[in-house]
């Protein structure tokens, strides 16, 4: 039997238009712990490494110039980032408490699982997918 080439997703990288605003959103609102925060002076860029419970990471970057990338209508490329959650209603209540708009809950027609979407400060679509272990 062949060994798989990949074991897991190590990280997802996100470029923010406003570093401090996105840092607050991902660290304070979403509660992702900071692994490291580095000023890359030569590139005039910050890099923030954030931990997820499964060992994967989010990397948040800033750059002096950040051209927009359309996310709607859906274009070719990365569509969204999905977070697995145990209790969708609890997470939605947390986001509402932080004044984050959340779309109405839907049910995946293939799996029967509940999910919804919200957006980060730059409009990046983020999904919450309820899948208790």
C-alpha positions in Angstrom: 0.0 0.0 0.0 1.3 3.4 -0.9 1.9 6.0 1.8 -0.1 9.2 1.2 1.9 12.2 0.2 0.2 14.6 2.6 -0.5 14.2 6.3 -2.6 17.3 7.0 -2.9 21.0 6.2 -0.1 22.7 8.0 -1.3 26.3 7.6 -3.4 28.7 5.7 -2.0 32.1 4.9 -4.2 35.2 4.8 -3.1 38.7 3.8 -4.9 41.5 5.7 -5.5 45.0 4.4 -5.4 46.3 8.0 -3.1 44.2 10.2 -4.3 45.4 13.6 -8.0 45.0 12.7 -7.4 41.5 11.4 -5.1 40.6 14.3 -7.9 41.6 16.7 -10.5 39.6 14.8 -8.6 36.4 14.6 -6.9 36.5 18.0 -9.5 38.3 20.2 -12.8 37.6 18.5 -12.1 34.1 17.2 -9.8 33.3 20.1 -6.9 31.8 18.2 -3.8 31.7 20.3 -0.7 33.5 19.1 2.3 31.2 18.4 4.6 34.0 17.1 4.4 37.6 15.9 7.2 38.8 13.7 8.0 42.2 12.1 9.7 41.6 8.8 11.3 45.0 8.4 12.9 44.4 5.0 9.4 43.7 3.6 7.6 46.2 5.8 5.4 43.3 6.8 4.0 41.7 9.9 3.6 37.9 10.2 1.3 36.5 12.9 1.2 32.7 13.5 -2.0 31.5 15.1 -2.8 28.1 16.5 -5.8 25.8 15.8 -6.6 23.0 18.2 -5.7 20.3 15.7 -2.1 21.6 15.3 -2.7 23.4 12.1 -2.1 27.2 11.9 -3.3 30.4 10.3 -0.6 32.8 9.1 -1.8 36.4 9.0 0.3 38.8 6.9 0.4 42.5 6.3 2.0 44.3 3.3 2.2 48.0 2.4 0.1 47.4 -0.7 -2.6 44.8 -0.8 -4.6 44.6 -4.1 -8.2 43.4 -3.7 -9.1 39.9 -4.7 -12.8 39.4 -5.5 -14.6 36.8 -3.5 -18.1 37.4 -4.8 -19.4 36.4 -7.2 -17.5 33.2 -6.7 -14.4 33.1 -8.9 -11.7 30.5 -9.6 -9.3 29.8 -6.8 -9.7 29.3 -3.0 -13.4 29.6 -2.2 -13.4 29.8 1.6 -11.9 28.6 4.8 -14.1 26.2 7.0 -13.8 25.7 10.7 -15.2 22.4 12.2 -17.2 23.3 15.4 -18.9 21.1 17.9 -21.8 23.4 18.8 -22.8 25.7 16.0 -25.3 27.7 18.0 -22.7 28.5 20.7 -20.2 29.8 18.1 -22.8 31.9 16.4 -23.9 33.4 19.7 -20.2 34.3 20.4 -19.8 35.9 17.0 -23.1 37.9 17.5 -21.8 39.1 20.9 -18.8 40.5 19.0 -21.1 42.1 16.4 -20.1 39.8 13.6 -22.8 39.2 11.0 -23.5 35.5 10.4 -25.6 34.1 7.5 -28.7 32.0 8.3 -27.9 28.3 9.2 -28.2 25.9 6.3 -28.1 22.1 6.2 -25.7 20.3 3.9 -27.9 18.3 1.5 -25.2 15.6 1.2 -24.2 15.1 4.8 -27.2 16.4 6.8 -24.8 18.6 8.8 -25.5 22.2 9.7 -23.3 25.1 8.5 -23.2 28.8 8.1 -20.9 31.5 6.8 -19.5 34.8 8.1 -16.6 37.0 6.9 -13.4 38.3 8.3 -12.7 42.1 8.2 -11.6 42.0 4.6 -14.6 40.0 3.4 -12.9 36.6 3.3 -15.7 34.0 3.5 -15.3 31.8 6.6 -17.5 28.8 7.2 -18.6 27.1 10.4 -19.3 23.4 9.9 -21.0 21.6 12.8 -19.4 18.1 13.1 -19.3 16.8 16.7 -16.7 14.2 17.2 
